[in-house]
Amino acid sequence: MFRRDYKKQFNLAKYKYQANPAHIQSLRTSQRDPIKTVAMAAICFLTAYTFTKRYYEAPHNHKDTTKPMTLLNGELHPFEIQPKSAEGMPVYTKHLNNS
């Protein structure tokens, strides 16, 4: 292509935007301003990382180890180390594979 073809293409795009500024919202993601895309991706990543770090990597940092950890029905949680005060409480055995 000649230089005049590039200039013509540029001017057409410029006038199209000046005539309809809302057109920028209808562009594909790859055609939008990359700074906004990168910023949004960074915000989403940090939010997801904070959530997963808090709830999946260290889920029991907040628990009180002096009290027994029980399920909602009052049975002892099967995979927790229980304190001495938990002796005599019902133990959950429904889905445990003891073989």
Summary of the structure (lengths in Angstrom):
residues: 99
radius of gyration: 29.7
end to end distance: 75.1
largest distance: 88.6
contacts: 159
relative contact order: 0.06
helix: 54%
strand: 3%
